[in-house]
């Protein structure tokens, strides 16, 4: 598997699991998964990500009720498991 920064053709070839298309040119490189506050996306386009999904213990949160004809990106945020409060009588 390829290291971050190396040229790639699909996500499966990267140790990180993310082959991201470059903005400035057509080259794609292995890139680390998103950190807290970074831009993210969960969809794959032709075997590549436009933005990597989030790293562990993070989730990609998308803006609510946003409608657009262009691609909408989310933001990596800490995953907080909701616990249900029990009421004892």
Backbone as XML, in Angstrom:
<?xml version="1.0"?>
<chain id="A" units="angstrom">
  <residue number="1" name="UNK">
    <atom name="N" x="0.837" y="-1.197" z="0.000"/>
    <atom name="CA" x="0.000" y="0.000" z="0.000"/>
    <atom name="C" x="0.873" y="1.249" z="0.000"/>
  </residue>
  <residue number="2" name="UNK">
    <atom name="N" x="0.305" y="2.328" z="-0.543"/>
    <atom name="CA" x="1.071" y="3.560" z="-0.702"/>
    <atom name="C" x="0.945" y="4.484" z="0.508"/>
  </residue>
  <residue number="3" name="UNK">
    <atom name="N" x="2.008" y="5.239" z="0.757"/>
    <atom name="CA" x="2.069" y="6.198" z="1.861"/>
    <atom name="C" x="1.393" y="7.508" z="1.459"/>
  </residue>
  <residue number="4" name="UNK">
    <atom name="N" x="1.071" y="8.339" z="2.454"/>
    <atom name="CA" x="0.514" y="9.670" z="2.181"/>
    <atom name="C" x="1.494" y="10.478" z="1.340"/>
  </residue>
  <residue number="5" name="UNK">
    <atom name="N" x="0.958" y="11.199" z="0.365"/>
    <atom name="CA" x="1.772" y="12.018" z="-0.524"/>
    <atom name="C" x="2.119" y="11.337" z="-1.833"/>
  </residue>
  <residue number="6" name="UNK">
    <atom name="N" x="1.997" y="10.020" z="-1.886"/>
    <atom name="CA" x="2.305" y="9.300" z="-3.115"/>
    <atom name="C" x="1.125" y="9.372" z="-4.080"/>
  </residue>
  <residue number="7" name="UNK">
    <atom name="N" x="1.437" y="9.366" z="-5.380"/>
    <atom name="CA" x="0.404" y="9.405" z="-6.417"/>
    <atom name="C" x="-0.381" y="8.091" z="-6.375"/>
  </residue>
  <residue number="8" name="UNK">
    <atom name="N" x="-1.710" y="8.182" z="-6.515"/>
    <atom name="CA" x="-2.569" y="6.996" z="-6.445"/>
    <atom name="C" x="-3.656" y="7.074" z="-7.514"/>
  </residue>
  <residue number="9" name="UNK">
    <atom name="N" x="-4.317" y="5.936" z="-7.705"/>
    <atom name="CA" x="-5.420" y="5.893" z="-8.676"/>
    <atom name="C" x="-6.748" y="5.519" z="-8.026"/>
  </residue>
  <residue number="10" name="UNK">
    <atom name="N" x="-6.701" y="4.817" z="-6.883"/>
    <atom name="CA" x="-7.925" y="4.460" z="-6.156"/>
    <atom name="C" x="-7.662" y="4.486" z="-4.652"/>
  </residue>
  <residue number="11" name="UNK">
    <atom name="N" x="-8.730" y="4.575" z="-3.872"/>
    <atom name="CA" x="-8.632" y="4.596" z="-2.409"/>
    <atom name="C" x="-7.988" y="3.326" z="-1.857"/>
  </residue>
  <residue number="12" name="UNK">
    <atom name="N" x="-8.252" y="2.190" z="-2.484"/>
    <atom name="CA" x="-7.749" y="0.913" z="-1.996"/>
    <atom name="C" x="-6.227" y="0.817" z="-2.035"/>
  </residue>
  <residue number="13" name="UNK">
    <atom name="N" x="-5.576" y="1.658" z="-2.818"/>
    <atom name="CA" x="-4.116" y="1.599" z="-2.929"/>
    <atom name="C" x="-3.407" y="2.381" z="-1.829"/>
  </residue>
  <residue number="14" name="UNK">
    <atom name="N" x="-4.165" y="3.126" z="-1.014"/>
    <atom name="CA" x="-3.572" y="3.974" z="0.028"/>
    <atom name="C" x="-3.707" y="3.339" z="1.406"/>
  </residue>
  <residue number="15" name="UNK">
    <atom name="N" x="-2.657" y="3.439" z="2.217"/>
    <atom name="CA" x="-2.714" y="2.951" z="3.599"/>
    <atom name="C" x="-3.823" y="3.653" z="4.373"/>
  </residue>
  <residue number="16" name="UNK">
    <atom name="N" x="-4.024" y="4.942" z="4.092"/>
    <atom name="CA" x="-5.048" y="5.723" z="4.799"/>
    <atom name="C" x="-6.457" y="5.398" z="4.316"/>
  </residue>
  <residue number="17" name="UNK">
    <atom name="N" x="-6.559" y="4.786" z="3.136"/>
    <atom name="CA" x="-7.867" y="4.498" z="2.553"/>
    <atom name="C" x="-8.466" y="5.690" z="1.833"/>
  </residue>
  <residue number="18" name="UNK">
    <atom name="N" x="-7.644" y="6.740" z="1.625"/>
    <atom name="CA" x="-8.145" y="7.942" z="0.954"/>
    <atom name="C" x="-7.192" y="8.400" z="-0.138"/>
  </residue>
  <residue number="19" name="UNK">
    <atom name="N" x="-7.648" y="8.298" z="-1.381"/>
    <atom name="CA" x="-6.935" y="8.836" z="-2.534"/>
    <atom name="C" x="-7.719" y="10.073" z="-2.952"/>
  </residue>
  <residue number="20" name="UNK">
    <atom name="N" x="-7.111" y="11.243" z="-2.753"/>
    <atom name="CA" x="-7.821" y="12.509" z="-2.953"/>
    <atom name="C" x="-7.337" y="13.219" z="-4.209"/>
  </residue>
  <residue number="21" name="UNK">
    <atom name="N" x="-8.306" y="13.671" z="-5.011"/>
    <atom name="CA" x="-8.015" y="14.409" z="-6.242"/>
    <atom name="C" x="-7.497" y="15.794" z="-5.887"/>
  </residue>
  <residue number="22" name="UNK">
    <atom name="N" x="-6.392" y="16.192" z="-6.504"/>
    <atom name="CA" x="-5.816" y="17.512" z="-6.255"/>
    <atom name="C" x="-6.665" y="18.621" z="-6.844"/>
  </residue>
  <residue number="23" name="UNK">
    <atom name="N" x="-6.694" y="19.765" z="-6.165"/>
    <atom name="CA" x="-7.478" y="20.910" z="-6.649"/>
    <atom name="C" x="-6.784" y="21.632" z="-7.794"/>
  </residue>
  <residue number="24" name="UNK">
    <atom name="N" x="-5.449" y="21.712" z="-7.722"/>
    <atom name="CA" x="-4.706" y="22.514" z="-8.691"/>
    <atom name="C" x="-4.367" y="21.764" z="-9.976"/>
  </residue>
  <residue number="25" name="UNK">
    <atom name="N" x="-4.392" y="20.426" z="-9.926"/>
    <atom name="CA" x="-4.103" y="19.662" z="-11.139"/>
    <atom name="C" x="-4.903" y="18.362" z="-11.114"/>
  </residue>
  <residue number="26" name="UNK">
    <atom name="N" x="-4.651" y="17.514" z="-12.062"/>
    <atom name="CA" x="-5.424" y="16.269" z="-12.165"/>
    <atom name="C" x="-4.813" y="15.120" z="-11.378"/>
  </residue>
  <residue number="27" name="UNK">
    <atom name="N" x="-3.657" y="15.336" z="-10.735"/>
    <atom name="CA" x="-3.022" y="14.259" z="-9.983"/>
    <atom name="C" x="-3.771" y="13.970" z="-8.691"/>
  </residue>
  <residue number="28" name="UNK">
    <atom name="N" x="-3.802" y="12.706" z="-8.326"/>
    <atom name="CA" x="-4.410" y="12.294" z="-7.060"/>
    <atom name="C" x="-3.321" y="11.730" z="-6.165"/>
  </residue>
  <residue number="29" name="UNK">
    <atom name="N" x="-3.424" y="12.028" z="-4.869"/>
    <atom name="CA" x="-2.420" y="11.577" z="-3.910"/>
    <atom name="C" x="-3.085" y="10.935" z="-2.703"/>
  </residue>
  <residue number="30" name="UNK">
    <atom name="N" x="-2.379" y="9.981" z="-2.087"/>
    <atom name="CA" x="-2.844" y="9.404" z="-0.827"/>
    <atom name="C" x="-2.788" y="10.503" z="0.223"/>
  </residue>
  <residue number="31" name="UNK">
    <atom name="N" x="-3.853" y="10.630" z="0.987"/>
    <atom name="CA" x="-3.985" y="11.698" z="1.976"/>
    <atom name="C" x="-4.553" y="11.118" z="3.257"/>
  </residue>
  <residue number="32" name="UNK">
    <atom name="N" x="-4.142" y="11.692" z="4.387"/>
    <atom name="CA" x="-4.675" y="11.211" z="5.669"/>
    <atom name="C" x="-6.147" y="11.585" z="5.770"/>
  </residue>
  <residue number="33" name="UNK">
    <atom name="N" x="-6.863" y="10.842" z="6.577"/>
    <atom name="CA" x="-8.285" y="11.127" z="6.779"/>
    <atom name="C" x="-8.443" y="12.423" z="7.558"/>
  </residue>
  <residue number="34" name="UNK">
    <atom name="N" x="-9.623" y="13.020" z="7.465"/>
    <atom name="CA" x="-9.879" y="14.328" z="8.052"/>
    <atom name="C" x="-9.720" y="14.381" z="9.564"/>
  </residue>
  <residue number="35" name="UNK">
    <atom name="N" x="-9.217" y="15.523" z="10.051"/>
    <atom name="CA" x="-9.099" y="15.766" z="11.486"/>
    <atom name="C" x="-10.243" y="16.681" z="11.914"/>
  </residue>
  <residue number="36" name="UNK">
    <atom name="N" x="-10.386" y="16.903" z="13.202"/>
    <atom name="CA" x="-11.490" y="17.712" z="13.713"/>
    <atom name="C" x="-11.473" y="19.107" z="13.089"/>
  </residue>
  <residue number="37" name="UNK">
    <atom name="N" x="-12.611" y="19.514" z="12.533"/>
    <atom name="CA" x="-12.753" y="20.829" z="11.921"/>
    <atom name="C" x="-12.417" y="20.877" z="10.442"/>
  </residue>
  <residue number="38" name="UNK">
    <atom name="N" x="-11.858" y="19.800" z="9.894"/>
    <atom name="CA" x="-11.502" y="19.820" z="8.475"/>
    <atom name="C" x="-12.707" y="19.481" z="7.604"/>
  </residue>
  <residue number="39" name="UNK">
    <atom name="N" x="-12.615" y="19.871" z="6.323"/>
    <atom name="CA" x="-13.660" y="19.600" z="5.349"/>
    <atom name="C" x="-13.671" y="18.100" z="5.051"/>
  </residue>
  <residue number="40" name="UNK">
    <atom name="N" x="-14.865" y="17.534" z="4.831"/>
    <atom name="CA" x="-14.960" y="16.098" z="4.566"/>
    <atom name="C" x="-16.092" y="15.800" z="3.586"/>
  </residue>
  <residue number="41" name="UNK">
    <atom name="N" x="-16.052" y="14.587" z="3.066"/>
    <atom name="CA" x="-17.135" y="14.086" z="2.233"/>
    <atom name="C" x="-17.110" y="12.574" z="2.318"/>
  </residue>
  <residue number="42" name="UNK">
    <atom name="N" x="-18.227" y="11.944" z="2.109"/>
    <atom name="CA" x="-18.306" y="10.491" z="2.250"/>
    <atom name="C" x="-18.541" y="9.776" z="0.923"/>
  </residue>
  <residue number="43" name="UNK">
    <atom name="N" x="-18.749" y="10.517" z="-0.142"/>
    <atom name="CA" x="-19.018" y="9.917" z="-1.450"/>
    <atom name="C" x="-17.730" y="9.746" z="-2.250"/>
  </residue>
  <residue number="44" name="UNK">
    <atom name="N" x="-17.675" y="8.651" z="-3.003"/>
    <atom name="CA" x="-16.535" y="8.365" z="-3.870"/>
    <atom name="C" x="-16.945" y="8.684" z="-5.308"/>
  </residue>
  <residue number="45" name="UNK">
    <atom name="N" x="-16.071" y="9.364" z="-6.047"/>
    <atom name="CA" x="-16.315" y="9.706" z="-7.447"/>
    <atom name="C" x="-15.224" y="9.062" z="-8.288"/>
  </residue>
  <residue number="46" name="UNK">
    <atom name="N" x="-15.585" y="8.071" z="-9.086"/>
    <atom name="CA" x="-14.640" y="7.358" z="-9.944"/>
    <atom name="C" x="-13.460" y="6.803" z="-9.146"/>
  </residue>
  <residue number="47" name="UNK">
    <atom name="N" x="-13.738" y="6.229" z="-7.969"/>
    <atom name="CA" x="-12.710" y="5.600" z="-7.150"/>
    <atom name="C" x="-11.890" y="6.542" z="-6.296"/>
  </residue>
  <residue number="48" name="UNK">
    <atom name="N" x="-12.228" y="7.851" z="-6.318"/>
    <atom name="CA" x="-11.461" y="8.855" z="-5.572"/>
    <atom name="C" x="-12.383" y="9.704" z="-4.709"/>
  </residue>
  <residue number="49" name="UNK">
    <atom name="N" x="-11.802" y="10.337" z="-3.704"/>
    <atom name="CA" x="-12.528" y="11.314" z="-2.894"/>
    <atom name="C" x="-12.151" y="12.717" z="-3.347"/>
  </residue>
  <residue number="50" name="UNK">
    <atom name="N" x="-13.107" y="13.647" z="-3.323"/>
    <atom name="CA" x="-12.776" y="15.064" z="-3.500"/>
    <atom name="C" x="-12.244" y="15.612" z="-2.183"/>
  </residue>
  <residue number="51" name="UNK">
    <atom name="N" x="-12.801" y="15.144" z="-1.072"/>
    <atom name="CA" x="-12.306" y="15.419" z="0.284"/>
    <atom name="C" x="-12.375" y="14.099" z="1.030"/>
  </residue>
  <residue number="52" name="UNK">
    <atom name="N" x="-11.389" y="13.823" z="1.853"/>
    <atom name="CA" x="-11.344" y="12.547" z="2.576"/>
    <atom name="C" x="-12.416" y="12.478" z="3.651"/>
  </residue>
  <residue number="53" name="UNK">
    <atom name="N" x="-12.846" y="11.256" z="3.963"/>
    <atom name="CA" x="-13.752" y="11.098" z="5.105"/>
    <atom name="C" x="-12.981" y="11.373" z="6.397"/>
  </residue>
  <residue number="54" name="UNK">
    <atom name="N" x="-13.671" y="11.417" z="7.498"/>
    <atom name="CA" x="-13.054" y="11.745" z="8.792"/>
    <atom name="C" x="-12.287" y="10.563" z="9.373"/>
  </residue>
  <residue number="55" name="UNK">
    <atom name="N" x="-11.322" y="10.896" z="10.211"/>
    <atom name="CA" x="-10.555" y="9.889" z="10.932"/>
    <atom name="C" x="-11.383" y="9.269" z="12.044"/>
  </residue>
  <residue number="56" name="UNK">
    <atom name="N" x="-10.743" y="8.401" z="12.844"/>
    <atom name="CA" x="-11.471" y="7.696" z="13.900"/>
    <atom name="C" x="-11.980" y="8.633" z="14.985"/>
  </residue>
  <residue number="57" name="UNK">
    <atom name="N" x="-13.099" y="8.248" z="15.554"/>
    <atom name="CA" x="-13.821" y="9.008" z="16.588"/>
    <atom name="C" x="-14.359" y="10.347" z="16.088"/>
  </residue>
  <residue number="58" name="UNK">
    <atom name="N" x="-14.407" y="10.518" z="14.769"/>
    <atom name="CA" x="-14.974" y="11.730" z="14.167"/>
    <atom name="C" x="-16.049" y="11.314" z="13.175"/>
  </residue>
  <residue number="59" name="UNK">
    <atom name="N" x="-16.984" y="12.208" z="12.926"/>
    <atom name="CA" x="-18.033" y="11.948" z="11.944"/>
    <atom name="C" x="-18.177" y="13.170" z="11.043"/>
  </residue>
  <residue number="60" name="UNK">
    <atom name="N" x="-18.558" y="12.937" z="9.800"/>
    <atom name="CA" x="-18.722" y="14.026" z="8.833"/>
    <atom name="C" x="-20.142" y="14.574" z="8.975"/>
  </residue>
  <residue number="61" name="UNK">
    <atom name="N" x="-20.246" y="15.808" z="9.458"/>
    <atom name="CA" x="-21.542" y="16.443" z="9.693"/>
    <atom name="C" x="-21.808" y="17.436" z="8.565"/>
  </residue>
  <residue number="62" name="UNK">
    <atom name="N" x="-22.939" y="17.250" z="7.888"/>
    <atom name="CA" x="-23.301" y="18.112" z="6.767"/>
    <atom name="C" x="-24.273" y="19.191" z="7.225"/>
  </residue>
  <residue number="63" name="UNK">
    <atom name="N" x="-24.251" y="20.363" z="6.566"/>
    <atom name="CA" x="-25.208" y="21.424" z="6.919"/>
    <atom name="C" x="-26.632" y="20.937" z="6.696"/>
  </residue>
  <residue number="64" name="UNK">
    <atom name="N" x="-27.523" y="21.278" z="7.597"/>
    <atom name="CA" x="-28.922" y="20.846" z="7.483"/>
    <atom name="C" x="-29.691" y="21.752" z="6.532"/>
  </residue>
  <residue number="65" name="UNK">
    <atom name="N" x="-30.584" y="21.135" z="5.769"/>
    <atom name="CA" x="-31.501" y="21.844" z="4.867"/>
    <atom name="C" x="-30.804" y="22.712" z="3.829"/>
  </residue>
  <residue number="66" name="UNK">
    <atom name="N" x="-29.570" y="22.382" z="3.488"/>
    <atom name="CA" x="-28.877" y="23.150" z="2.456"/>
    <atom name="C" x="-29.129" y="22.486" z="1.113"/>
  </residue>
  <residue number="67" name="UNK">
    <atom name="N" x="-29.649" y="23.268" z="0.164"/>
    <atom name="CA" x="-29.928" y="22.751" z="-1.168"/>
    <atom name="C" x="-29.017" y="23.458" z="-2.155"/>
  </residue>
  <residue number="68" name="UNK">
    <atom name="N" x="-28.415" y="22.669" z="-3.018"/>
    <atom name="CA" x="-27.473" y="23.238" z="-3.962"/>
    <atom name="C" x="-27.301" y="22.275" z="-5.128"/>
  </residue>
  <residue number="69" name="UNK">
    <atom name="N" x="-26.929" y="22.811" z="-6.274"/>
    <atom name="CA" x="-26.633" y="21.974" z="-7.427"/>
    <atom name="C" x="-25.164" y="21.587" z="-7.435"/>
  </residue>
  <residue number="70" name="UNK">
    <atom name="N" x="-24.372" y="22.189" z="-6.555"/>
    <atom name="CA" x="-22.963" y="21.820" z="-6.474"/>
    <atom name="C" x="-22.747" y="20.898" z="-5.278"/>
  </residue>
  <residue number="71" name="UNK">
    <atom name="N" x="-21.575" y="20.315" z="-5.197"/>
    <atom name="CA" x="-21.241" y="19.372" z="-4.140"/>
    <atom name="C" x="-21.195" y="20.070" z="-2.789"/>
  </residue>
  <residue number="72" name="UNK">
    <atom name="N" x="-21.855" y="19.486" z="-1.801"/>
    <atom name="CA" x="-21.872" y="20.056" z="-0.453"/>
    <atom name="C" x="-20.929" y="19.241" z="0.424"/>
  </residue>
  <residue number="73" name="UNK">
    <atom name="N" x="-20.009" y="19.928" z="1.079"/>
    <atom name="CA" x="-19.054" y="19.271" z="1.966"/>
    <atom name="C" x="-19.491" y="19.414" z="3.410"/>
  </residue>
  <residue number="74" name="UNK">
    <atom name="N" x="-19.058" y="18.466" z="4.223"/>
    <atom name="CA" x="-19.331" y="18.517" z="5.650"/>
    <atom name="C" x="-18.091" y="18.935" z="6.406"/>
  </residue>
  <residue number="75" name="UNK">
    <atom name="N" x="-18.179" y="18.822" z="7.720"/>
    <atom name="CA" x="-17.072" y="19.165" z="8.605"/>
    <atom name="C" x="-16.878" y="18.018" z="9.596"/>
  </residue>
  <residue number="76" name="UNK">
    <atom name="N" x="-15.624" y="17.637" z="9.843"/>
    <atom name="CA" x="-15.333" y="16.555" z="10.784"/>
    <atom name="C" x="-15.548" y="17.043" z="12.210"/>
  </residue>
  <residue number="77" name="UNK">
    <atom name="N" x="-16.390" y="16.330" z="12.945"/>
    <atom name="CA" x="-16.679" y="16.685" z="14.335"/>
    <atom name="C" x="-16.592" y="15.441" z="15.201"/>
  </residue>
  <residue number="78" name="UNK">
    <atom name="N" x="-16.313" y="15.649" z="16.485"/>
    <atom name="CA" x="-16.220" y="14.516" z="17.412"/>
    <atom name="C" x="-17.558" y="13.814" z="17.499"/>
  </residue>
  <residue number="79" name="UNK">
    <atom name="N" x="-17.491" y="12.499" z="17.489"/>
    <atom name="CA" x="-18.699" y="11.685" z="17.591"/>
    <atom name="C" x="-19.040" y="11.531" z="19.062"/>
  </residue>
  <residue number="80" name="UNK">
    <atom name="N" x="-20.211" y="12.007" z="19.429"/>
    <atom name="CA" x="-20.665" y="11.888" z="20.811"/>
    <atom name="C" x="-21.868" y="10.961" z="20.819"/>
  </residue>
  <residue number="81" name="UNK">
    <atom name="N" x="-21.727" y="9.851" z="21.511"/>
    <atom name="CA" x="-22.826" y="8.893" z="21.587"/>
    <atom name="C" x="-23.866" y="9.420" z="22.558"/>
  </residue>
  <residue number="82" name="UNK">
    <atom name="N" x="-25.089" y="9.524" z="22.081"/>
    <atom name="CA" x="-26.174" y="10.029" z="22.924"/>
    <atom name="C" x="-26.661" y="8.915" z="23.838"/>
  </residue>
  <residue number="83" name="UNK">
    <atom name="N" x="-26.789" y="9.236" z="25.095"/>
    <atom name="CA" x="-27.316" y="8.259" z="26.046"/>
    <atom name="C" x="-28.706" y="8.700" z="26.465"/>
  </residue>
  <residue number="84" name="UNK">
    <atom name="N" x="-29.569" y="7.746" z="26.612"/>
    <atom name="CA" x="-30.938" y="8.043" z="27.014"/>
    <atom name="C" x="-31.025" y="8.045" z="28.535"/>
  </residue>
  <residue number="85" name="UNK">
    <atom name="N" x="-31.613" y="9.075" z="29.062"/>
    <atom name="CA" x="-31.787" y="9.172" z="30.514"/>
    <atom name="C" x="-33.001" y="8.332" z="30.907"/>
  </residue>
  <residue number="86" name="UNK">
    <atom name="N" x="-32.830" y="7.534" z="31.920"/>
    <atom name="CA" x="-33.952" y="6.738" z="32.418"/>
    <atom name="C" x="-34.531" y="7.432" z="33.636"/>
  </residue>
  <residue number="87" name="UNK">
    <atom name="N" x="-35.811" y="7.416" z="33.695"/>
    <atom name="CA" x="-36.496" y="8.002" z="34.842"/>
    <atom name="C" x="-37.010" y="6.872" z="35.715"/>
  </residue>
  <residue number="88" name="UNK">
    <atom name="N" x="-36.628" y="6.902" z="36.956"/>
    <atom name="CA" x="-37.067" y="5.877" z="37.905"/>
    <atom name="C" x="-38.160" y="6.447" z="38.783"/>
  </residue>
  <residue number="89" name="UNK">
    <atom name="N" x="-39.230" y="5.719" z="38.933"/>
    <atom name="CA" x="-40.364" y="6.174" z="39.742"/>
    <atom name="C" x="-40.330" y="5.537" z="41.106"/>
  </residue>
</chain>
